[in-house]
Amino acid sequence: MNGIKALVEHRIFQWAIIVLIFINAGILALDALPETRLGQHETLMKLDDAILWIFVAELFLRVLAHGKRFLTDPWSIFDTLVVGVSFMPLAGGFAALRAFRVFRVLRLVSAFPKLRSVVSGLLGAIPGIASVAVLMVLIVFVSSILATNLFGERVPHYFGDLWLSMFTLFKVMTLEGWPDIADAVMAVYPWAWVFFLIYILVATLTLLNFFVAIIVNAMEEEALKDKATISMQDKLLDEIGNLRAELEVFRAQQKKELDDIEKLLEKADKERK
């Protein structure tokens, strides 16, 4: 098992897997081109299947090398799921799911520590993002009811009912084409600029910036964790170095004391004679 562990943790082995991931991404990209799909689809799929079985073998070696630790490592579980998607059934209603084999490219995330830190930061930001998302939904919901009552009668193509109003206000929130919507409403209700001004200030300029702030804060916390881990490792290495130095001094003292004892014994033997 130690030999298998040394193999899977060897830098050459890891870089070989990374290169295969890039090659697999290139194969899937070529297969998505219409001119390639017509003539080389079968060849590309055979290469894709060959790389898939290499990935399966790699995961099997990692299971043998790490044992139960493999099941407790979230990135190992992620790699297993990404590879496992490629074994979706080919027939029936599940055939379209084979398109998810492109997710194998996402294994690059687990291959590079920096990418893992980014993903960990994003996952850590989910609770904060969820809170802001709930607040945003409430604001859009309340604003949609208000806009339907205010503008729905004379501008029905934008605010005719609740769902249409929510979709319209979502477009306004993204700042994509909102001037056209505002102009259409203001042509009937000149004072409508007040509604759009308040809505954009609250929903877009405030809440969307909350999303950015939460993500940036999560990224900074993840970076601090990485620095703390590196700092702790450096401290451990320094302590190990100090212990080795103290051990060498202790050995030198012991050797000196043994030499002194041997000299005393030799001197005592000479005096006896």
C-alpha positions in Angstrom: 0.0 0.0 0.0 2.9 2.4 0.7 4.1 1.9 -2.9 0.6 2.7 -4.3 0.4 5.8 -2.0 3.8 7.0 -3.1 2.7 6.5 -6.8 -0.5 8.5 -6.5 1.1 11.3 -4.6 4.1 11.5 -6.9 4.3 14.8 -8.8 4.7 13.1 -12.2 1.6 11.0 -11.6 -0.5 14.0 -10.6 0.7 16.1 -13.6 0.0 13.2 -15.9 -3.7 13.2 -14.7 -3.8 17.0 -15.2 -2.6 16.7 -18.7 -5.2 14.0 -19.4 -7.9 16.3 -18.1 -6.7 19.0 -20.6 -6.7 16.5 -23.4 -10.2 15.3 -22.4 -11.3 18.9 -22.5 -9.9 19.3 -26.0 -11.6 16.2 -27.2 -15.0 17.3 -25.9 -14.4 20.8 -27.5 -13.6 19.2 -30.8 -16.7 17.0 -30.6 -18.8 20.1 -30.1 -17.7 21.5 -33.5 -20.1 20.6 -36.3 -17.4 19.9 -38.9 -15.6 17.5 -36.5 -18.8 15.8 -35.2 -19.6 14.7 -38.8 -16.4 12.9 -39.5 -14.5 12.1 -36.3 -17.2 11.7 -33.7 -16.7 7.9 -33.2 -12.9 8.3 -32.9 -13.2 11.1 -30.4 -15.7 9.1 -28.3 -13.3 6.1 -28.2 -10.5 8.4 -27.0 -12.9 9.9 -24.5 -13.9 6.4 -23.2 -10.2 5.4 -22.9 -9.4 8.5 -20.8 -12.5 7.8 -18.7 -11.2 4.3 -17.8 -7.8 5.8 -16.9 -9.6 8.2 -14.5 -11.5 5.2 -13.0 -8.2 3.4 -12.5 -6.7 6.5 -10.9 -9.6 6.7 -8.4 -9.2 3.0 -7.7 -5.5 3.5 -6.9 -6.4 6.5 -4.6 -8.9 4.3 -2.7 -6.3 1.6 -2.2 -3.7 4.2 -1.2 -5.9 6.2 1.3 -8.5 3.7 2.4 -11.2 5.3 4.6 -9.5 8.7 4.3 -10.7 8.8 0.6 -14.3 8.7 1.8 -13.8 11.6 4.2 -12.0 13.9 1.7 -14.7 16.1 0.0 -12.5 16.7 -3.1 -12.1 12.9 -3.6 -15.9 12.6 -3.4 -16.2 15.4 -5.9 -13.8 13.7 -8.3 -15.8 10.4 -8.0 -19.1 12.1 -8.7 -17.7 14.0 -11.7 -16.3 10.8 -13.2 -19.4 8.8 -12.3 -21.7 11.1 -14.3 -20.1 9.7 -17.4 -21.6 6.3 -16.7 -25.2 7.6 -17.1 -27.3 5.2 -19.2 -27.1 5.7 -23.0 -30.7 4.7 -23.8 -34.1 6.1 -23.0 -34.7 9.5 -21.4 -31.3 9.4 -19.7 -29.3 9.7 -23.0 -29.1 13.5 -22.8 -27.4 13.2 -19.4 -24.2 11.8 -21.1 -23.6 15.5 -22.1 -22.7 15.9 -18.5 -19.4 14.1 -19.2 -18.0 17.6 -19.8 -18.1 18.0 -16.0 -14.9 15.9 -15.9 -13.1 19.1 -16.9 -14.0 20.4 -13.5 -11.5 18.0 -12.0 -9.0 20.8 -12.7 -10.5 22.5 -9.6 -9.4 19.7 -7.3 -6.0 19.4 -9.0 -4.9 23.0 -8.1 -4.8 24.2 -4.5 -5.5 27.8 -5.5 -8.7 26.8 -7.3 -9.8 24.7 -4.4 -9.3 27.8 -2.1 -11.6 29.9 -4.5 -14.3 27.2 -4.5 -14.0 26.8 -0.7 -14.4 30.6 -0.4 -17.5 30.5 -2.5 -19.0 27.6 -0.6 -18.3 29.5 2.7 -20.2 32.5 1.3 -23.4 30.5 0.7 -25.1 31.2 4.1 -24.5 35.0 3.7 -25.6 34.9 0.0 -28.7 33.0 0.9 -29.7 35.6 3.5 -29.3 38.4 1.0 -31.1 36.4 -1.7 -34.1 36.0 0.6 -34.1 39.7 1.2 -33.8 40.4 -2.5 -36.8 38.1 -3.3 -38.9 39.9 -0.7 -38.0 43.3 -2.2 -38.8 42.2 -5.7 -42.0 40.6 -4.6 -43.2 43.7 -2.7 -42.1 46.0 -5.5 -43.9 43.8 -8.1 -47.2 44.0 -6.2 -46.8 47.8 -6.0 -45.8 48.1 -9.7 -48.8 46.0 -10.8 -51.2 48.1 -8.9 -49.6 51.4 -10.0 -48.8 50.7 -13.7 -50.6 47.4 -14.6 -53.7 49.1 -16.0 -52.1 51.3 -18.6 -48.8 49.4 -19.2 -49.9 45.8 -19.2 -47.1 44.5 -21.4 -44.7 45.2 -18.6 -46.8 45.1 -15.4 -50.0 43.3 -16.4 -49.8 40.8 -13.6 -47.6 39.8 -10.6 -45.4 37.3 -12.6 -44.9 39.7 -15.5 -44.0 42.5 -13.0 -41.5 40.3 -11.2 -39.8 39.4 -14.5 -39.8 43.1 -15.6 -38.3 44.2 -12.3 -35.7 41.5 -12.5 -34.6 42.9 -15.8 -34.5 46.4 -14.3 -32.4 45.0 -11.4 -29.8 43.7 -13.9 -29.6 47.2 -15.4 -30.1 45.6 -18.9 -32.5 47.6 -21.0 -34.2 49.3 -18.0 -34.2 52.8 -19.7 -36.6 51.5 -22.3 -38.9 50.1 -19.7 -38.7 53.3 -17.6 -39.4 55.5 -20.7 -42.4 53.4 -21.7 -43.9 53.7 -18.2 -43.0 57.4 -17.8 -44.7 58.2 -21.1 -48.0 57.3 -19.3 -47.0 58.1 -15.7 -44.4 61.0 -15.7 -43.8 60.6 -11.9 -42.8 56.9 -12.4 -39.1 57.9 -12.3 -39.4 58.1 -8.5 -40.4 54.4 -8.3 -37.5 53.3 -10.6 -35.0 55.5 -8.8 -35.8 54.1 -5.4 -36.0 50.5 -6.7 -32.6 50.6 -8.5 -30.9 52.2 -5.5 -32.2 49.5 -3.1 -32.3 46.4 -5.3 -29.3 47.0 -7.5 -26.8 49.4 -6.0 -27.3 48.1 -2.5 -28.2 44.4 -2.5 -26.0 43.3 -5.4 -23.1 45.0 -3.7 -23.9 43.0 -0.6 -23.4 39.8 -2.7 -20.0 41.1 -3.8 -19.0 42.1 -0.3 -20.0 38.7 1.1 -18.0 36.8 -1.5 -14.9 39.0 -1.1 -15.1 38.6 2.7 -15.3 34.8 2.3 -12.3 34.8 -0.1 -10.3 36.9 2.4 -11.2 34.5 5.2 -10.1 31.5 3.1 -6.8 33.3 2.2 -6.2 33.9 5.9 -6.9 30.3 6.7 -4.3 29.2 4.1 -1.8 31.7 5.5 -2.4 30.4 9.0 -2.0 26.8 7.8 1.3 27.7 6.1 2.5 29.7 9.1 1.7 26.7 11.4 3.6 24.4 9.1 6.6 26.8 9.1 6.5 26.9 12.9 6.4 23.1 13.1 9.3 22.9 10.8 11.2 25.4 12.9 10.4 23.5 16.1 11.6 20.3 14.4 14.8 22.0 13.4 15.3 23.3 16.9 14.7 19.8 18.4 17.2 18.3 16.0 19.8 20.9 17.0 19.2 20.3 20.7 19.4 16.5 20.1 22.8 17.0 18.4 24.0 19.1 21.3 22.8 16.4 23.7 24.5 13.7 21.7 27.8 15.7 21.7 27.5 16.2 25.5 26.9 12.5 26.0 29.8 11.6 23.8 32.1 14.0 25.8 30.9 12.5 29.1 31.6 9.0 27.8 35.0 10.0 26.7 35.8 11.5 30.1 34.6 8.3 31.8 36.8 6.2 29.6 39.8 8.4 30.4 39.1 8.1 34.1 38.8 4.3 33.8 42.1 4.2 31.9 43.8 6.4 34.5 42.4 4.2 37.3 43.7 1.0 35.6 47.2 2.6 35.2 47.3 3.6 38.9 46.3 0.0 39.9 49.2 -1.4 37.9 
